[in-house]
Amino acid sequence: MEIRLNKISYIANKKTQLQKTILKDITALIKNNQITVFLGPNGSGKTTLASIISLLNNIDSGNITYDNIKINNKIDKINLNILKPKIGFIYQNSCDQFFCNTVKEEIEFALDNLNYHTKDKAKRIKDSLKLVGLNPSYLDKDPLKLSNGEQKLLSIAITLSYNPEVIILDEPTLELDNHNQNKLIKLIKLMKLRYNKTIIVFTKDSNFAHQIADYIYILNNGSIIVKGLKYKIFKNEKLLKENNLTMPDLIKFSYLVETEKSVKIEYRDDINDLMKDIYRHVR
C-alpha cells in the first residue's frame, strides 16, 4: 500500500490553555513494499504521527491517501472500516495493548475484532507465533508476565495474524537488549522481502534506523526537517547533531578508519559486511 501525507497538522488540547501544535504541515510519501523510517528525538511528534497514520487519531487539517482512499479531518466510518484491517500498529510499550489472560486469547481477540476469516483459527495463531520465533508453549502464558523482548514479538505476532498490508512500529527497540534487537531487525526485513509488507518505523535510534531503512524522514518540533536515502542522511553529522541525533556506529567507524589509517571502506549497513571489508584490507 502506498500512503501519501498531504500537509498534515494536529493540535492537542484544542481551545484550552494547554493547546499545542504537535504536527505542522507534514507532507511525505510512503512507498509500497518499502521500509520508511521517521527519525527524531523525544518530543518531535513521532508517536502522534504514528497514531494518525494508524487511524487511531484524527487530523486537524490536510489529508492522507491510502492507495486511492482519501481520509481528512471528517469522520468517514465506511473508509475507516475498510482501511483498519489493512494497517497494523505495534505500540511503543507492548504491554499497553494486552488485556487478555493468555497469549492465545490475545491473538484470537485481534482476529475476531477485525473480522478476519480463516478456516483454521488455531493454525493461524500458531503460525503467527512461529513466524516471530515463539513456539506453541507460549499459547497459555500470561502476556504481562513475558519479558520485554517476548512482549514485542507477541505484539508483532498479533499484528501478523490478520495479515495487514502496512505495519507501523513506534519506538520498537525500547527496552530491548541487543539479542532481541537483532531478532527484530531480521523479522522486519523478512516482512518486507518475503511478505511484501509496507513497513513504517518511528524511532530515535539511529543505529537501528541505519540497519533497516530504505528511506528516511527526520522529524523534529512537529515538522519534517529533511528527507532522503539513509546514507545521504547519516553521513551528515552536522544535520544529526542539530536534531539531537547520533551518527550510526558503523558510519562513525568507517570515518575513523579512513581518517586514522587512510583506508576507505565502502558504505555498509551490516556489521558482517563491514568485517569482511576490513579483513580484505588487512590481508
C-alpha positions as CSV (number, residue, x, y, z in Angstrom):
1,M,0.0,0.0,0.0
2,E,1.2,3.5,-0.9
3,I,0.5,6.2,1.7
4,R,0.6,10.0,0.9
5,L,0.6,12.5,3.7
6,N,-0.5,15.9,2.5
7,K,0.0,18.9,4.8
8,I,-1.0,17.0,7.9
9,S,-1.4,19.1,11.1
10,Y,-2.5,18.1,14.6
11,I,-3.3,20.3,17.6
12,A,-3.5,18.8,21.1
13,N,-5.9,20.2,23.8
14,K,-7.7,22.5,21.5
15,K,-9.4,25.6,22.9
16,T,-7.7,25.2,26.3
17,Q,-4.7,26.8,28.0
18,L,-2.7,23.7,27.2
19,Q,-3.4,24.0,23.4
20,K,-0.3,23.0,21.5
21,T,0.5,22.3,17.8
22,I,2.1,18.9,17.7
23,L,2.4,18.4,13.9
24,K,2.7,21.2,11.3
25,D,2.2,20.6,7.5
26,I,3.6,17.1,7.3
27,T,4.0,16.0,3.7
28,A,5.5,12.6,2.9
29,L,5.3,9.7,0.6
30,I,5.5,6.2,2.0
31,K,6.1,3.8,-0.9
32,N,4.7,0.3,-1.2
33,N,6.9,-2.6,-0.1
34,Q,9.5,-0.2,1.5
35,I,10.8,0.4,5.0
36,T,10.3,4.1,5.7
37,V,11.7,5.5,8.9
38,F,10.6,8.7,10.7
39,L,13.7,9.5,12.8
40,G,13.6,12.1,15.5
41,P,14.3,12.9,19.1
42,N,11.9,12.7,22.0
43,G,9.1,15.2,21.7
44,S,9.4,15.5,18.0
45,G,5.9,14.3,17.2
46,K,6.7,10.7,16.2
47,T,4.1,8.9,18.3
48,T,1.4,11.3,17.3
49,L,2.1,10.9,13.6
50,A,2.3,7.1,14.1
51,S,-1.2,7.0,15.7
52,I,-2.6,9.3,12.9
53,I,-1.3,7.1,10.1
54,S,-2.7,4.1,12.1
55,L,-6.1,5.8,12.1
56,L,-6.1,6.0,15.9
57,N,-6.2,9.8,15.9
58,N,-8.0,12.3,13.6
59,I,-6.1,15.1,11.9
60,D,-7.0,18.8,12.2
61,S,-6.1,19.7,8.6
62,G,-4.6,18.1,5.5
63,N,-5.4,14.6,4.2
64,I,-3.9,11.2,3.9
65,T,-4.4,8.9,0.9
66,Y,-4.1,5.1,1.3
67,D,-3.7,3.9,-2.3
68,N,-6.9,5.5,-3.7
69,I,-8.8,6.1,-0.4
70,K,-8.5,9.6,1.0
71,I,-9.0,10.5,4.7
72,N,-9.3,14.0,6.0
73,N,-10.4,15.6,9.3
74,K,-14.0,14.5,8.9
75,I,-15.1,11.1,10.3
76,D,-15.6,8.6,7.4
77,K,-16.7,5.4,9.0
78,I,-17.0,3.5,5.8
79,N,-13.5,4.1,4.6
80,L,-12.1,3.7,8.2
81,N,-13.7,0.2,8.4
82,I,-12.2,-0.7,5.0
83,L,-8.7,0.5,6.0
84,K,-8.3,-0.5,9.6
85,P,-7.8,-4.3,8.9
86,K,-5.1,-3.3,6.4
87,I,-3.0,-1.4,8.9
88,G,-1.2,-3.0,11.9
89,F,0.1,-0.8,14.7
90,I,2.7,-2.0,17.2
91,Y,2.8,0.1,20.3
92,Q,5.9,1.7,21.9
93,N,5.0,-0.1,25.1
94,S,3.8,-3.5,24.0
95,C,2.0,-4.3,27.3
96,D,-0.3,-1.3,26.7
97,Q,-2.2,-3.4,24.1
98,F,-2.6,-6.6,26.3
99,F,-5.7,-7.2,28.3
100,C,-6.5,-10.9,27.9
101,N,-5.3,-13.7,30.2
102,T,-3.3,-15.7,27.7
103,V,-1.3,-15.3,24.5
104,K,-3.9,-17.4,22.6
105,E,-6.7,-15.1,23.7
106,E,-4.8,-12.0,22.7
107,I,-4.4,-13.3,19.1
108,E,-8.0,-14.6,19.0
109,F,-9.3,-11.2,20.0
110,A,-7.4,-9.5,17.2
111,L,-8.8,-11.9,14.6
112,D,-12.3,-11.6,15.9
113,N,-12.3,-7.9,16.3
114,L,-11.2,-7.3,12.8
115,N,-13.5,-10.0,11.4
116,Y,-10.5,-11.9,9.9
117,H,-11.9,-15.1,8.4
118,T,-9.8,-18.2,8.3
119,K,-10.7,-21.9,8.0
120,D,-8.4,-22.9,10.8
121,K,-8.0,-20.3,13.5
122,A,-5.8,-22.4,15.8
123,K,-3.3,-22.9,12.9
124,R,-3.3,-19.2,12.1
125,I,-2.5,-18.4,15.8
126,K,0.3,-21.0,15.9
127,D,1.7,-19.9,12.5
128,S,1.8,-16.2,13.7
129,L,3.8,-17.2,16.8
130,K,6.1,-19.4,14.8
131,L,6.8,-16.5,12.4
132,V,8.2,-14.4,15.2
133,G,10.1,-17.3,16.8
134,L,7.7,-18.1,19.6
135,N,6.7,-21.8,20.0
136,P,3.2,-23.2,20.9
137,S,4.2,-23.4,24.6
138,Y,3.5,-19.6,24.8
139,L,-0.2,-20.1,24.0
140,D,-1.3,-20.4,27.6
141,K,1.2,-17.9,29.1
142,D,0.1,-14.6,30.6
143,P,1.3,-11.8,28.2
144,L,2.0,-9.4,31.1
145,K,4.5,-12.0,32.5
146,L,6.6,-12.2,29.4
147,S,9.9,-10.5,29.0
148,N,10.1,-7.1,27.2
149,G,11.5,-8.9,24.1
150,E,8.8,-11.6,24.2
151,Q,6.1,-9.0,24.5
152,K,7.4,-7.1,21.5
153,L,7.5,-10.3,19.5
154,L,3.9,-11.1,20.6
155,S,2.8,-7.7,19.5
156,I,4.1,-8.4,16.1
157,A,2.6,-11.9,16.0
158,I,-0.8,-10.4,16.9
159,T,-0.4,-7.9,14.0
160,L,0.7,-10.5,11.5
161,S,-2.2,-12.8,12.4
162,Y,-4.7,-10.7,10.5
163,N,-2.2,-10.1,7.6
164,P,-2.3,-6.3,7.2
165,E,-0.7,-4.6,4.2
166,V,1.0,-2.0,6.4
167,I,2.9,-2.5,9.6
168,I,3.7,0.5,11.8
169,L,6.2,0.3,14.7
170,D,6.6,3.0,17.3
171,E,10.0,3.0,19.1
172,P,10.3,-0.8,18.6
173,T,13.8,-1.0,20.2
174,L,12.6,0.5,23.5
175,E,13.9,-1.7,26.4
176,L,15.2,-4.4,24.0
177,D,18.6,-6.0,24.5
178,N,21.0,-6.5,21.6
179,H,19.9,-10.1,21.0
180,N,16.2,-9.1,20.7
181,Q,17.0,-6.1,18.6
182,N,18.9,-8.3,16.1
183,K,15.8,-10.7,16.0
184,L,13.6,-7.7,15.4
185,I,15.8,-6.4,12.5
186,K,15.7,-9.8,10.8
187,L,11.9,-10.0,11.3
188,I,11.3,-6.5,9.8
189,K,13.4,-7.3,6.8
190,L,11.6,-10.7,6.4
191,M,8.2,-8.9,6.5
192,K,9.3,-6.7,3.7
193,L,11.2,-9.1,1.5
194,R,9.2,-12.3,1.8
195,Y,5.7,-10.9,2.6
196,N,5.8,-7.6,0.7
197,K,4.7,-5.5,3.6
198,T,5.0,-1.8,3.7
199,I,6.9,-1.0,6.9
200,I,6.8,2.3,8.8
201,V,9.1,2.8,11.8
202,F,9.2,5.7,14.2
203,T,12.4,5.8,16.3
204,K,15.1,8.0,17.8
205,D,17.6,5.1,17.4
206,S,20.0,6.0,14.6
207,N,21.8,2.6,14.7
208,F,18.5,0.7,14.3
209,A,17.3,3.0,11.6
210,H,20.5,2.7,9.7
211,Q,20.2,-1.1,9.6
212,I,16.6,-1.3,8.3
213,A,15.7,1.9,6.4
214,D,15.2,2.3,2.7
215,Y,14.1,5.9,3.1
216,I,14.3,8.4,6.0
217,Y,12.4,11.5,7.1
218,I,13.9,13.4,10.0
219,L,11.1,14.8,12.2
220,N,11.7,17.5,14.8
221,N,9.4,20.0,16.5
222,G,6.5,18.7,14.6
223,S,7.9,19.3,11.2
224,I,9.8,17.3,8.5
225,I,13.4,18.7,8.6
226,V,14.9,16.7,5.8
227,K,14.2,13.5,3.8
228,G,16.4,11.2,1.7
229,L,18.2,7.9,1.3
230,K,19.8,6.8,4.5
231,Y,23.4,7.3,3.5
232,K,22.7,10.9,2.5
233,I,21.1,11.4,5.9
234,F,23.6,9.6,8.1
235,K,26.8,10.9,6.7
236,N,25.7,14.4,7.6
237,E,27.0,14.7,11.1
238,K,26.1,18.4,11.4
239,L,22.4,17.7,10.5
240,L,22.2,14.8,13.0
241,K,23.7,16.9,15.8
242,E,21.3,19.8,15.1
243,N,18.4,17.4,15.6
244,N,19.7,15.7,18.7
245,L,20.5,12.5,16.8
246,T,23.7,10.5,16.7
247,M,25.7,9.1,13.8
248,P,25.4,5.3,13.4
249,D,28.3,3.4,14.8
250,L,29.2,1.7,11.5
251,I,29.5,5.0,9.7
252,K,31.4,6.6,12.5
253,F,33.8,3.6,12.5
254,S,34.3,3.9,8.7
255,Y,35.2,7.6,9.0
256,L,37.6,6.8,11.8
257,V,39.4,4.1,9.7
258,E,39.6,6.5,6.8
259,T,41.0,9.3,9.0
260,E,43.4,7.3,11.1
261,K,44.5,4.6,8.7
262,S,43.8,6.2,5.3
263,V,41.7,3.2,4.4
264,K,38.4,3.9,2.6
265,I,35.7,1.4,3.3
266,E,32.6,1.1,1.2
267,Y,29.3,2.1,2.7
268,R,27.9,-0.7,4.8
269,D,24.8,-1.1,7.0
270,D,25.6,-4.6,8.2
271,I,28.4,-5.3,10.6
272,N,29.2,-8.6,8.9
273,D,29.7,-7.0,5.6
274,L,31.9,-4.3,7.3
275,M,34.1,-7.0,8.9
276,K,34.6,-8.7,5.5
277,D,35.8,-5.4,4.1
278,I,38.2,-4.9,7.0
279,Y,39.5,-8.4,6.6
280,R,40.2,-7.9,2.9
281,H,42.2,-4.7,3.7
282,V,44.2,-6.4,6.4
283,R,45.2,-9.2,4.1
